[in-house]
């Protein structure tokens, strides 16, 4: 079995925070109005066409265009960065150049090419997937006799860790595990790449500096105070993520001054990707693709 290609499970224990520290997939662009939060905090995509939209099961391909990044392509198809890296065996995501063709899985997880000795139960164990989920998604009539050379999708499968040094940049992707059950609340990519520029009135290295570096922030204050301060300056606020918005999290036991981050994109599956500083460590930037706001102490979004 060859993965057509990073992730490992752990409970989140970072304390650096603030100033102190799979679903049906459609290629239709998701508008902000289509995204709502359930009572449990999970992000749901509401479709005006049909509540029973057909699940995309076919493998597709995308040719990289000038200016594209692997993360952009993943978001465009509603996939995590991990999924696209596994499917294309991408150790260095910056090595992809214009004209290169990427394999695009239908949903998040692991895409494999069946070999003559491939066994579905072995795949399920290796990639932490329920056998019946594999059977159901791939519409397998005879799962004990897989056809060599065909592609098999393991929905929500977890592949090998790909910790990569890219010059001065180190990328690590993590799939989170909650209470012993695999629930992808979000995936996170850490980066050691140095960041230069202005962060307005805010000191370098903190979450407030990073967001003020990404967009104009005319107010002052700790991260949690941005929610009221932005309103005082006449900025619109709400509970729906939007590209370019500021996500504000309140005070918690891990974040005595709250936390802010910048919304990079709202993805096709209703998840959204943020960038932030001082979540993984002081002065360090990371990117999270969030599928559920449960446990985030979310105050809301500043537009």
N, C-alpha and C positions, 0 to 999 in steps of 0.2 A: 504494500500500500504506500503510495506516495502522496503526501499532502501537496495540493496544488498551491501551495502557498505561492502582544505576544503576551502571553499573559500568564500570571500565576495568581492564585487566590490567597488573600490574607484579609484580616480585619484591619480597618483603618485606625492607626494610632498616632497620626501626626498631631502635634500640639501647636505647631507654628501656624498661626491663623490670624488674619487681620493685622493690626499693628503690633500684635504680640502673639506672638503666637502662643420568541421574537414575533414579533407582531407581523401583521399583514403589511406588505411593502408595496407601495405604488410609486411609479416614477413621476407622478404629478407633483408639481411644486406645492409644498405645504405653506399656506398663508397663516399668519399669526392668528387670524380669526378661527382657524380650524383646530387650534390646540386648546385643550381644557385640562384641568387637573381633577382627578377623582378624589374622593374623600380620603383615600389612602395616600394621596400625594403623587400617584403615578400619572404620567403624562399620557393623555389619550388623544388620538387624532380623529376628529369628527369629519366624516365625508358627507357632502350634500348629495352625492350621487346614489350611494347604496351603503347600507350598514353591513352588507355581506360581500364586500369587494373581494374579487378573486385574488388569491395569493399568487405572487409571481414565483414560479418554480424554475424558470429557464435561466441558464447561465448566459450572461451577455459580455460584451467587450467594449472597452473605451480607449480611444487613442488620445494620448496626452497632447494638449495644445500649449502653445507658448503662454507662460504665466500660470499654468495649472500646477497645483501641488497635490500630493497623494491625499492629504487631509481634505482638500477641496473636493476631490473626486468621491471620496468616501461619503462626505456629507451630502453630495448631490444625489447619491443613490440611497441615502438613508442607512448607511452602513457605518460601523465603527472602523477606526483606523486599523485596529488589530485584524479585523476580518479581511480587509483588502491586503494587508501585509502577508497574512498567512496564505491567501489565495495566490499571491504572486511571488512568494518567498523573498520579500523585500527586507533585507537587513538594514540597508541604508536608504531611507525614504527620500533623501536629497539627491540620490543618484539617478532618479527617473528623469528622463529628458523628453522634449517634444518629439512626437512621432512614435514613441514607445506605446505598445498596446498592452493594456491591463485586462486581466480576467476579472469580471465583476460577478460575485456570487449573488443569488437571488435574495438571500436574507443573511443576517449575522450568524457567524459560526464558522465551521470548517468545511472546505470543499476538497474532496479527494478524488483521485482517479483510481478506479477499481483495478486491482491486479488479479492474476489468476488464483492467488492464495488469500485474497481479502475475505475476512469474515466479519459480518455485521456486529456480532457480539464483542469481538476484539476492538472494533472501532469505537463502540459505545463506551467501553472501559477506558480506552486510551484518551478519548476526548471528552469524557464526562457527559455523555448524552444518553438519554433513555432510548432503548432499542425501538420501542413503539413509535417514538417521535421520528426516528429515522424512517421507519416503514411508512408512516402516515404521510410525511412530507414528500417523500419520493414516490409515493403511490406504488410501492413494491408488491407484486403479486406473489413472488417466490423469494423472500429475503435470504433463504439459505443457499441460493444459487445465483449469485450476482454475476453480471456479465462483464468480463474483463474489457477495459478500455472505456467504459461508461463513466460519467461523472456522478458522484453521490454527494448530496448536501447533508451535513450534520448540523441541524439548526441549533444555535446557541452553544455549539461546541467550543471547548477551550483548548487552544493549541499551545505549542511550546513557547517558553520565554525567549524573547529576542532582545537582549540588552546589548546595545550597540554603541561603540565610540565612533563619533563622526567628527573628526578634527577636535574642536573644543566643545563639541556638543554631544551629550549623552542622552539617549532616549530610552525610556522604560515604560512599557504599557502594562497596566494592571487591571485585571477583571476582579471586581469585588465579590466577596462571599459574605452573606449575612446569615447568622444564626445556623450555620451548617447547611443552609440551602443556597444553591447557586442562583442568585438574583443579580442581574447586571443593573445595579442602580446607576452606575456610570463607569466609564473607562477614563484613565488619566495617563497623560504622556508628560514625563518630567524632562526638563531641558536645562543644561548647564551653559547654554550659549549666553555670552555677555550681552547686556542691553545698555545702550547709551541713549541720551536725549533728555528731554525735559519732562518733569512730572509735576509741573505747576508749583503750588505752594507746599507740596508734600515731600517728606524726606525719602530719599532713595532706599529701595530694598523692601518697602512695605506694599501691601495690597493697594493702598490709596494712591501711592506713587504710580503704580502700573496703570490703573484705570485713568488717572489724570494724564498719563503719557499717551493713552489711546484716544481720548477725547477731551474737550474743554470742560473743566469742572470749576465753576466760579465760587463755590462755597468752601468752607473749612470744616474741620471736625474729624472725630474718629469715624471708623467705618459705619457703625450702627447709626450714627447721627446724620449720615447722608440722607436717610429716608425722609426725615423732617426738614433738613436743610434744603434739599432739592425742591420740595414743595413750596418752601418760603420764597425760593427764587423763581417760582412759576413753572417748574418743569412738570410735565405729565407723568403719572405713575400708574402702575397696574400690576396684575398678577400673571400676565401672559408674556413669555419671552419673545423678544424681537431683536433681530440683528442690529448691533450698535447700542443696545440698551445696557444699563448698569444693573447687575444683580446684587441686591443688598441682603445680607444675612445678619440676624440680630445677635445679641449677647447669648452665649452658651457657656457650658463648662470648659469647652475647648477654645472658646473665643471671647475673652472678657471685654473686647472692644468691637466685636462684630467682624464682618468681612465683606469686601466688595470685589466684584469681578466684572469682566467685559464680555458681553455676548457676541461671539464671532459669527454664529450662524444658527438658523433654525432648520433642522434637517427634515428630509422627506417623511421620516417615520414619526415625526412629532417630537423627537429628542432635540436637544440644542447643545451647542458647543460653546464653552466659555474659555477665556484665557485669564490668568491671574498670577499674582506674585506673592511670595511669602506663605503659600499654602504648603509647599513641599520643603520650604526652608527660606531663610532670609535672602532676598535678592535673587531668588530662583523663580523662573517662569515655568508654568505648566499649563496644559490644556486638558479640560475635562469635557467629555460628551455625556450629558446627563439625561437619563431616561426616567428618573423619578426624583421628585423634590422631597420625598419623605426623609425626615431627619436632618434637613439642611437648615432649619431655623429661618426659613425664607420670609423676609419682610415683603419683598416684591421687586419690581423692575422700574428703574427710572428711564424714561424715554427722551 
